[in-house]
């Protein structure tokens, strides 16, 4: 009897949530939203009935080339924009008239990522700047997404909200790290460190620093030990050599 091992199911491609701007009023905010999305690896931008039409020169200028990487889709109605989505969260201040779950940015994004990994198409709604989403628009969503802000000044700019949620999306999956942008450092070798030690020792000896004489060997050992700690770079050695030279020769001193 021949047995056949079952093949593992193919992994579902992660589909990032759509960011849907509903009736945005200012092109600058559209551009800022697009820029934030590209910064953090999102590319599904949908715009519903932008007040000033599309394309929008102010949006393009504010995006700082983000539209080279992302092409927004324009829809006449919200229903059209979210027709293919099965899970949608509405960004809003907490509305008492709704009996809906209220989520903060981190748990909301975590759930959206889980849904995306399961092949569920998801999205986030952002309302117009002046009044936010309408009651009927919020009612069609599965949960409310709100930010913990100062209750005495809760107003947030559309671009600010988008950048916060885009950042959370990038962090939830560990998509980017500080290591990706680290600057290379060239460590100083032993010959360069020895040159620094000798230079410093000679100038300290010339200035009469080593006193009393019997303590000179111990003082030299302490200085060398402190400068030999790991991490000195070539540039740091050059900087310290310049400092020693300037102190020894009075460089930059004003004539009295």
PyMOL commands that set and color helices and strands:
alter all, ss='L'
color gray80, all
select helices_A, chain A and resi 27-39+57-63+66-68+78-81+105-117+135-139+158-172+178-181+190-206+213-227+234-249
alter helices_A, ss='H'
color red, helices_A
select strands_A, chain A and resi 18-22+45-48+73-75+87-91+102-103+122-126+143-145
alter strands_A, ss='S'
color yellow, strands_A
deselect
rebuild
show_as cartoon
